[in-house]
């Protein structure tokens, strides 16, 4: 049962990060544009797409880190250093 949960955890996060990668690779106009599409203040629209995607990716990395640090297998060396 425990092994199944570990695989589920890893598989879930793999799918999440692969989804973020695939979204980035699709040539949406808010990530990629050969023409100038102005947004707020004349800044190109695709820059806002990159900023939002970067913020979401960093938030997911922080969430992943916090979830990993709650797991026992990430603290195996902590116990060895205390001995």
C-alpha positions as CSV (number, residue, x, y, z in Angstrom):
1,X,0.0,0.0,0.0
2,X,2.8,2.4,0.9
3,X,4.7,1.8,-2.4
4,X,1.5,2.5,-4.3
5,X,1.1,5.9,-2.5
6,X,4.7,6.8,-3.3
7,X,4.2,6.0,-7.0
8,X,1.0,8.0,-7.0
9,X,2.8,11.0,-5.4
10,X,5.6,10.9,-7.9
11,X,3.3,10.2,-10.9
12,X,1.0,13.1,-9.9
13,X,3.9,15.6,-9.8
14,X,5.4,14.3,-13.0
15,X,2.1,14.9,-14.8
16,X,1.8,18.4,-13.3
17,X,5.2,19.5,-14.4
18,X,4.9,17.8,-17.8
19,X,1.6,19.6,-18.3
20,X,3.3,22.9,-17.5
21,X,6.1,22.1,-20.0
22,X,3.6,21.1,-22.7
23,X,1.6,24.3,-22.2
24,X,4.8,26.3,-22.6
25,X,5.7,24.5,-25.9
26,X,2.4,25.1,-27.6
27,X,2.7,28.4,-29.6
28,X,0.0,30.3,-27.9
29,X,0.0,34.1,-28.6
30,X,0.6,34.8,-24.9
31,X,3.9,32.8,-25.0
32,X,5.1,33.2,-28.6
33,X,4.4,35.9,-31.2
34,X,6.1,36.9,-34.4
35,X,4.2,40.2,-34.4
36,X,4.0,42.9,-31.8
37,X,0.8,42.6,-29.8
38,X,0.7,45.4,-27.2
39,X,-0.6,44.9,-23.7
40,X,-0.6,47.1,-20.7
41,X,1.8,50.1,-21.1
42,X,2.9,48.9,-24.6
43,X,4.7,45.8,-23.2
44,X,4.5,42.9,-25.5
45,X,1.7,40.4,-24.6
46,X,4.0,37.4,-24.6
47,X,6.0,38.8,-21.7
48,X,3.0,38.7,-19.5
49,X,2.4,35.1,-20.4
50,X,6.0,34.2,-19.5
51,X,5.7,36.1,-16.2
52,X,2.5,34.3,-15.2
53,X,3.8,30.9,-16.3
54,X,7.0,31.6,-14.3
55,X,5.1,32.6,-11.2
56,X,2.9,29.5,-11.4
57,X,5.9,27.2,-11.9
58,X,7.7,28.7,-8.9
59,X,4.6,28.3,-6.8
60,X,4.4,24.6,-7.9
61,X,8.0,24.1,-7.1
62,X,7.6,25.5,-3.6
63,X,4.5,23.4,-3.1
64,X,6.3,20.3,-4.3
65,X,9.3,21.0,-2.0
66,X,7.0,21.4,1.0
67,X,5.2,18.2,0.3
68,X,8.5,16.4,-0.2
69,X,9.8,17.6,3.1
70,X,6.8,16.1,4.9
71,X,7.7,12.7,3.5
72,X,9.8,10.3,5.5
73,X,12.2,9.2,2.7
74,X,13.5,12.7,2.3
75,X,14.9,12.7,5.9
76,X,16.9,9.5,5.8
77,X,20.2,11.3,6.2
78,X,18.9,13.5,9.0
79,X,18.7,10.5,11.3
80,X,22.3,9.4,10.4
81,X,23.7,12.8,11.2
82,X,22.1,12.9,14.7
83,X,23.8,9.6,15.7
